[in-house]
Amino acid sequence: MRTNTVASTASQGPDAVYAQSLAEGVWRVQRCTACKLPIFFPRTACTHCGSFDYSWFEPSPLGIVHSTTVMRRPAQAGGDLQLCLVDLDDGFRMMSRVDGVAPASVAIDDRVEAFIGERDGEPLVLFRKTGVSA
């Protein structure tokens, strides 16, 4: 896990730094320098202690599916879509989807690993099953 102290500027806020990082093929998340807790989704202030001081780090890609659902959609709309909340090993939760498996095959407590994928030409963090049970 590498830490990077790149700070956001007024012209490039945390959302833009996050998006730029993904576009460069690197997933970075904020960590509060005061309370040391991760901040996700990108914010200008820590959601835990209110500090405005943070750094960026590359989190562990590993996590566990906290909840999952399947959005039923007709085939012409792309078919069923799986959505989940993943509890990352680094202590934060994010919404995404598990890619490469049937939507209904994702279960609570599945062990997953993050990777940078793409949707409509934009990079995003997706997950795949690791084959290891939680």
C-alpha positions, 0 to 999 in steps of 0.5 A, a space after each residue: 500500500 503506497 501513500 501519496 500526499 497529492 492534495 486537491 486544489 480549488 480547481 481540482 477537487 477530490 472527485 477530479 483527483 479520484 477520476 484522474 487517478 482511475 484514468 491513469 489505471 491507479 485506484 486511490 482513496 483518501 485517508 484523513 491525516 488527523 484520525 487516520 481513517 479512510 474517506 470514501 467517496 472523495 470528500 473535502 473534509 473527513 466524514 469521521 472527524 471533520 478534518 480538512 487534511 488528507 492524503 491519498 493511498 492505494 487501498 488493498 483490493 480485497 473485500 467481502 460482499 456486504 449486500 447484493 441485489 439484482 436489478 431485473 432489466 429486459 434484454 434490450 436494456 442490457 439484461 440483468 445487472 448485479 449491484 453490491 456493497 463491498 466492505 473493503 479490508 482497509 475499512 470502508 464500504 463502497 457500491 459497485 458490482 461483481 463482474 464476470 459472473 451471473 448476476 444472481 450468483 453473487 452472495 453476501 460474504 463472497 470474497 472479492 477483489 477490486 480492479 479498474 474496469 470500464 463502462 461507457 468509456 469511463 474507468 470505474 472500480 469493479 470486483 471479481 470473485 476470488 474463489 476464497 470463502 470469507 
